[in-house]
């Protein structure tokens, strides 16, 4: 009798574990496919940092410290940490990415989502995020 109960408990635990694993996989797949919606108001915000050699250099310095480990040296989403992430890293050189407004890119960096951290506290000066956006525009 005890061995039947033990076998049922083991089987039940196995089924439950497999069910949870498959749900995690589904959630992971959904996260990969779900578009990153940006509020219209955020999309229309203009970059207050003018593109200049100085702002691009500052953006590159900040990018190197804060973004390169995931997004890679050239912004292709192939940084050393990218393989550890559950969701794909954005490729800043892709035409679809470059079609976004500066405001949309700023919003995504500031707010974050899934594996992409929020930079609200990491880069609390908005001008720093805007400088990164200015630099990212050079990665076409």
Backbone as CSV, one residue per row, in Angstrom:
resi,resn,N_x,N_y,N_z,CA_x,CA_y,CA_z,C_x,C_y,C_z
1,UNK,0.821,-1.197,0.000,0.000,0.000,0.000,0.866,1.263,0.000
2,UNK,1.912,1.269,0.888,2.783,2.427,0.963,3.542,2.628,-0.341
3,UNK,3.956,1.547,-0.981,4.710,1.687,-2.228,3.831,2.257,-3.342
4,UNK,2.523,1.913,-3.356,1.615,2.480,-4.360,1.455,3.973,-4.126
5,UNK,1.319,4.376,-2.873,1.174,5.800,-2.547,2.449,6.545,-2.914
6,UNK,3.594,5.960,-2.609,4.883,6.579,-2.945,5.021,6.746,-4.455
7,UNK,4.630,5.710,-5.193,4.710,5.787,-6.657,3.769,6.860,-7.190
8,UNK,2.578,6.977,-6.607,1.632,8.004,-7.026,2.171,9.401,-6.720
9,UNK,2.779,9.554,-5.556,3.349,10.847,-5.189,4.487,11.235,-6.133
10,UNK,5.344,10.286,-6.439,6.452,10.547,-7.361,5.909,10.900,-8.738
11,UNK,4.946,10.147,-9.215,4.355,10.407,-10.534,3.681,11.777,-10.552
12,UNK,2.947,12.094,-9.491,2.264,13.388,-9.413,3.257,14.539,-9.399
13,UNK,4.321,14.384,-8.657,5.353,15.417,-8.594,6.009,15.603,-9.955
14,UNK,6.262,14.502,-10.628,6.866,14.549,-11.953,5.956,15.266,-12.948
15,UNK,4.692,14.933,-12.932,3.726,15.569,-13.836,3.630,17.060,-13.542
16,UNK,3.568,17.416,-12.264,3.484,18.821,-11.868,4.733,19.575,-12.312
17,UNK,5.900,18.979,-12.084,7.157,19.608,-12.488,7.243,19.812,-13.983
18,UNK,6.846,18.812,-14.754,6.866,18.936,-16.216,5.870,19.994,-16.691
19,UNK,4.738,20.056,-16.031,3.741,21.069,-16.380,4.276,22.471,-16.140
20,UNK,4.947,22.675,-15.014,5.511,23.989,-14.702,6.631,24.341,-15.685
21,UNK,7.435,23.366,-16.051,8.505,23.580,-17.005,7.949,23.996,-18.367
22,UNK,6.900,23.333,-18.798,6.314,23.686,-20.094,5.679,25.061,-20.047
23,UNK,5.092,25.444,-18.899,4.525,26.791,-18.770,5.630,27.837,-18.837
24,UNK,6.775,27.569,-18.220,7.905,28.498,-18.273,8.373,28.672,-19.711
25,UNK,8.433,27.579,-20.456,8.850,27.642,-21.842,7.866,28.480,-22.654
26,UNK,6.577,28.295,-22.412,5.559,29.070,-23.119,5.712,30.552,-22.781
27,UNK,5.895,30.880,-21.488,6.076,32.276,-21.096,7.327,32.864,-21.740
28,UNK,8.402,32.086,-21.804,9.638,32.520,-22.440,9.394,32.799,-23.920
29,UNK,8.699,31.891,-24.590,8.407,32.073,-26.008,7.530,33.302,-26.225
30,UNK,6.537,33.512,-25.349,5.672,34.686,-25.460,6.476,35.967,-25.301
31,UNK,7.397,35.984,-24.336,8.211,37.172,-24.088,9.070,37.496,-25.307
32,UNK,9.550,36.475,-26.012,10.369,36.700,-27.189,9.549,37.302,-28.327
33,UNK,8.278,36.940,-28.420,7.444,37.356,-29.539,6.709,38.669,-29.274
34,UNK,6.492,39.006,-28.016,5.668,40.162,-27.667,6.358,41.463,-28.052
35,UNK,5.681,42.295,-28.856,6.294,43.577,-29.211,6.411,44.478,-27.976
36,UNK,7.389,45.338,-28.005,7.611,46.258,-26.895,6.846,47.533,-27.199
37,UNK,5.677,47.646,-26.609,4.831,48.810,-26.838,5.358,50.009,-26.057
38,UNK,5.433,51.130,-26.733,5.863,52.381,-26.126,4.696,53.349,-26.232
39,UNK,4.346,54.039,-25.144,3.245,55.011,-25.209,3.514,56.085,-26.270
40,UNK,2.462,56.496,-26.939,2.590,57.512,-27.999,3.266,58.780,-27.484
41,UNK,2.936,59.178,-26.259,3.539,60.387,-25.698,5.056,60.237,-25.588
42,UNK,5.524,59.055,-25.235,6.971,58.812,-25.121,7.634,58.807,-26.497
43,UNK,6.942,58.255,-27.484,7.497,58.207,-28.845,7.759,59.601,-29.406
44,UNK,6.910,60.551,-29.027,7.007,61.888,-29.618,7.998,62.807,-28.899
45,UNK,8.599,62.346,-27.813,9.573,63.176,-27.100,10.829,63.322,-27.960
46,UNK,11.265,64.551,-28.109,12.444,64.850,-28.928,13.700,64.768,-28.072
47,UNK,14.772,64.335,-28.686,16.059,64.233,-28.016,16.610,65.643,-27.787
48,UNK,16.788,66.029,-26.515,17.317,67.373,-26.236,18.840,67.462,-26.407
49,UNK,19.495,66.341,-26.617,20.949,66.322,-26.788,21.257,66.372,-28.277
50,UNK,21.844,67.464,-28.696,22.210,67.615,-30.108,23.332,66.646,-30.455
51,UNK,23.258,66.095,-31.650,24.296,65.180,-32.108,25.538,65.981,-32.471
52,UNK,26.603,65.718,-31.733,27.882,66.385,-31.978,28.989,65.395,-31.628
53,UNK,30.195,65.712,-32.003,31.317,64.822,-31.669,31.394,64.619,-30.158
54,UNK,31.131,65.675,-29.411,31.189,65.606,-27.940,30.087,64.712,-27.359
55,UNK,28.845,64.905,-27.820,27.732,64.107,-27.272,27.852,62.639,-27.694
56,UNK,28.334,62.399,-28.900,28.527,61.020,-29.367,29.623,60.341,-28.550
57,UNK,30.703,61.065,-28.268,31.790,60.497,-27.454,31.295,60.182,-26.046
58,UNK,30.496,61.077,-25.469,29.934,60.826,-24.134,28.994,59.621,-24.181
59,UNK,28.156,59.556,-25.221,27.234,58.433,-25.379,27.974,57.122,-25.539
60,UNK,29.065,57.141,-26.283,29.864,55.924,-26.485,30.486,55.478,-25.166
61,UNK,30.992,56.410,-24.388,31.582,56.079,-23.085,30.536,55.440,-22.163
62,UNK,29.348,56.028,-22.108,28.266,55.487,-21.270,27.771,54.144,-21.806
63,UNK,27.674,54.029,-23.118,27.270,52.772,-23.756,28.251,51.667,-23.385
64,UNK,29.544,51.965,-23.454,30.579,50.982,-23.135,30.429,50.482,-21.701
65,UNK,30.112,51.373,-20.792,29.958,50.997,-19.375,28.642,50.277,-19.091
66,UNK,27.579,50.683,-19.761,26.249,50.221,-19.377,25.552,49.272,-20.349
67,UNK,25.971,49.239,-21.601,25.204,48.511,-22.619,25.998,47.427,-23.356
68,UNK,27.290,47.649,-23.506,28.125,46.795,-24.350,28.129,45.329,-23.926
69,UNK,28.034,45.060,-22.630,28.126,43.665,-22.179,26.999,42.805,-22.749
70,UNK,25.863,43.387,-23.026,24.756,42.629,-23.635,24.630,42.922,-25.138
71,UNK,24.686,44.206,-25.498,24.421,44.590,-26.884,25.644,44.502,-27.791
72,UNK,26.828,44.334,-27.217,28.035,44.153,-28.017,28.705,45.448,-28.427
73,UNK,29.932,45.333,-28.859,30.742,46.491,-29.252,30.065,47.280,-30.368
74,UNK,29.558,46.595,-31.369,28.955,47.255,-32.529,27.437,47.373,-32.417
75,UNK,26.853,46.990,-31.274,25.413,47.128,-31.074,24.565,46.074,-31.749
76,UNK,25.147,44.940,-32.100,24.413,43.894,-32.816,23.694,42.898,-31.900
77,UNK,23.748,43.129,-30.579,23.075,42.223,-29.646,23.880,40.972,-29.362
78,UNK,25.184,41.051,-29.556,26.039,39.875,-29.421,27.109,40.029,-28.340
79,UNK,26.802,40.801,-27.303,27.755,40.990,-26.218,27.974,39.710,-25.435
80,UNK,29.014,39.660,-24.605,29.336,38.441,-23.867,28.215,37.956,-22.938
81,UNK,27.382,38.844,-22.441,26.286,38.432,-21.555,25.007,38.068,-22.320
82,UNK,24.960,38.339,-23.612,23.725,38.118,-24.379,23.272,36.665,-24.360
83,UNK,24.205,35.738,-24.310,23.841,34.317,-24.313,23.217,33.871,-22.986
84,UNK,23.360,34.667,-21.945,22.797,34.345,-20.637,21.356,34.836,-20.484
85,UNK,20.879,35.607,-21.428,19.562,36.229,-21.325,18.465,35.324,-21.866
86,UNK,17.281,35.469,-21.311,16.138,34.677,-21.781,15.503,35.280,-23.021
87,UNK,15.623,36.582,-23.176,15.046,37.243,-24.345,16.184,37.758,-25.226
88,UNK,15.973,37.812,-26.525,17.038,38.258,-27.420,17.411,39.716,-27.154
89,UNK,18.672,40.011,-27.292,19.168,41.380,-27.171,18.824,42.142,-28.449
90,UNK,18.496,43.387,-28.296,18.205,44.194,-29.470,19.443,44.431,-30.320
91,UNK,19.253,44.444,-31.619,20.316,44.757,-32.573,20.118,46.204,-32.995
92,UNK,20.961,47.095,-32.494,20.813,48.517,-32.759,21.137,48.893,-34.196
93,UNK,21.751,47.987,-34.940,22.091,48.278,-36.333,20.961,47.902,-37.293
94,UNK,19.974,47.176,-36.798,18.873,46.712,-37.654,17.987,47.882,-38.087
95,UNK,17.519,47.812,-39.312,16.664,48.874,-39.851,15.414,49.071,-38.996
96,UNK,14.796,47.982,-38.532,13.593,48.095,-37.696,13.884,48.851,-36.403
97,UNK,15.051,48.606,-35.824,15.404,49.325,-34.605,15.624,50.806,-34.924
98,UNK,16.370,51.068,-35.968,16.704,52.452,-36.304,15.484,53.262,-36.749
99,UNK,14.394,52.594,-37.139,13.153,53.288,-37.524,12.450,53.915,-36.325
100,UNK,12.765,53.421,-35.129,12.117,53.942,-33.926,12.520,55.399,-33.695
101,UNK,11.649,56.119,-33.006,11.984,57.492,-32.644,12.995,57.482,-31.501
102,UNK,13.693,58.598,-31.354,14.605,58.734,-30.217,13.835,58.583,-28.909
103,UNK,12.624,59.142,-28.877,11.798,59.054,-27.668,11.468,57.613,-27.297
104,UNK,11.208,56.780,-28.292,10.900,55.368,-28.029,12.126,54.646,-27.464
105,UNK,13.287,54.901,-28.049,14.512,54.265,-27.565,14.822,54.732,-26.143
106,UNK,14.676,56.029,-25.892,14.899,56.576,-24.550,13.970,55.909,-23.543
107,UNK,12.696,55.799,-23.899,11.695,55.191,-23.014,12.083,53.754,-22.658
108,UNK,12.489,52.989,-23.638,12.857,51.590,-23.400,14.069,51.492,-22.473
109,UNK,15.053,52.347,-22.690,16.244,52.320,-21.838,15.910,52.758,-20.412
110,UNK,15.080,53.748,-20.295,14.754,54.269,-18.967,13.862,53.296,-18.195
111,UNK,12.868,52.725,-18.849,11.892,51.867,-18.170,12.328,50.408,-18.070
112,UNK,12.984,49.889,-19.095,13.380,48.480,-19.104,12.201,47.542,-19.269
113,UNK,12.520,46.263,-19.496,11.508,45.215,-19.621,12.219,43.867,-19.688
114,UNK,11.679,42.879,-18.993,12.270,41.540,-18.972,13.763,41.619,-18.634
115,UNK,14.623,41.111,-19.496,16.058,41.118,-19.230,16.684,42.512,-19.354
116,UNK,16.042,43.402,-20.058,16.556,44.763,-20.210,16.273,45.519,-18.921
117,UNK,17.336,45.905,-18.195,17.106,46.604,-16.925,16.632,48.036,-17.144
118,UNK,15.978,48.572,-16.146,15.621,49.980,-16.143,16.858,50.792,-15.798
119,UNK,17.058,51.888,-16.485,18.195,52.757,-16.183,17.770,54.002,-15.406
120,UNK,16.575,53.978,-14.826,16.102,55.114,-14.020,17.074,55.459,-12.913
121,UNK,17.572,54.445,-12.223,18.493,54.703,-11.116,19.950,54.503,-11.520
122,UNK,20.203,53.694,-12.535,21.587,53.463,-12.969,22.160,54.698,-13.669
123,UNK,21.327,55.361,-14.434,21.701,56.613,-15.112,20.600,57.637,-14.813
124,UNK,20.590,58.184,-13.591,19.481,59.054,-13.188,19.414,60.396,-13.911
125,UNK,20.498,60.798,-14.560,20.483,62.044,-15.322,19.999,61.713,-16.732
126,UNK,18.818,62.206,-17.082,18.231,61.876,-18.389,19.170,62.187,-19.548
127,UNK,19.987,63.223,-19.413,20.911,63.586,-20.478,21.887,62.467,-20.804
128,UNK,22.196,61.622,-19.813,23.096,60.492,-20.071,22.434,59.467,-20.980
129,UNK,21.164,59.167,-20.727,20.441,58.223,-21.585,20.294,58.814,-22.982
130,UNK,19.985,60.108,-23.057,19.856,60.753,-24.365,21.182,60.703,-25.124
131,UNK,22.305,60.861,-24.433,23.617,60.768,-25.091,23.830,59.366,-25.656
132,UNK,23.382,58.349,-24.919,23.487,56.975,-25.430,22.627,56.816,-26.681
133,UNK,21.429,57.385,-26.659,20.555,57.325,-27.844,21.268,57.980,-29.023
134,UNK,21.904,59.127,-28.793,22.630,59.828,-29.846,23.755,58.944,-30.396
135,UNK,24.466,58.257,-29.497,25.534,57.353,-29.947,24.964,56.175,-30.726
136,UNK,23.884,55.589,-30.236,23.271,54.427,-30.890,22.889,54.753,-32.339
137,UNK,22.521,55.983,-32.583,22.165,56.390,-33.945,23.346,56.271,-34.904
138,UNK,24.553,56.252,-34.384,25.731,56.128,-35.256,26.039,54.676,-35.609
139,UNK,25.314,53.730,-35.017,25.583,52.301,-35.219,24.845,51.700,-36.405
140,UNK,24.324,52.500,-37.269,23.560,52.016,-38.425,24.374,51.082,-39.280
